[in-house]
């Protein structure tokens, strides 16, 4: 059953933390209740520098839809020997602890983590998060597309393996630090810029 209001879900923060975990998931579809996680990538950063990584493929209970194979390049055969979500989720939850998460359109990833944590552990996923998509819309209001790949091109941050979890995490991390540096260097007021963008 879907937790429509997602009680206890973490907050979307308009902040620029120095210590955080960048995260990205690949999934079998868009529905965080009915679809499954097939890959997790994460990098823990302290003072903006990488401390360690978490990366795993996950074997789903269903065959991959062809569109997911087209997007990610992953095939059923790639996931045969991978751990199940029941095996890997507790490890990942232990890894992230109560850290602030950062991701591009990270609400998507957080909703999946919330639903799967509730389903498989009975607990709530309460980590707050910073969305680099939201930041990019505030800092680059004139840009037509704020997709990760497009923002990577604008900010000269390449991604050689888009739509794979760790490659997207690496690009998101560099994009976040790029935008953070701009805010600090130009002494920008994010909240004021947000109000100008969204009213």
PyMOL commands that set and color helices and strands:
alter all, ss='L'
color gray80, all
select helices_A, chain A and resi 66-72+76-79+85-96+106-121+132-139+148-154+165-186+190-198
alter helices_A, ss='H'
color red, helices_A
select strands_A, chain A and resi 20-27+37-46+49-57+101-103+129-131
alter strands_A, ss='S'
color yellow, strands_A
deselect
rebuild
show_as cartoon
